[in-house]
């Protein structure tokens, strides 16, 4: 079996340091439209539009970038958590990792399909935003749970 290109095990700790604060602050900021004043900056956008304005292409706009910073840090953190080697990486852990990824994708797209069918209007944007993060979060949860169960069953046999 060809080896996957995974981050070294130590990157998992960096991932948790990025992911957890980003998740907590991101949920609070997203739910309460919380902003930090000094993060109100001029940013370049390929395309941007307001609620009642037309699209603007390749221009600068002023906006609060808190959510963007938290989203990027959260995604990078989740990738580092999910795709860093476990202490004893072998073919079995690779198999567990692949299985967890497949299950996470199935669950995520089931959520997306349900969203398409039963959620309408602007709330649908929230479902799509959630689904961007859900696949990584589900993968992390499923992989670590399955890996923990395997390790526990292995140590129980000894």
Secondary structure, 3 states (H helix, E strand, C coil): CCCCCCECCCHHHHHHHHHHHHHHHHHHHHHHCCCCHHHEEEEEEEEECCCCCCCEEEEEEEEECHHHHHHHHHHHHHHHHHCECCCCCCHHHHHHHHHHHHHHHHHHHHHHHHHHHHCCCCHHHHHHHHHHHHHHHHHHHHHHHHHHHHHHHHHHHC
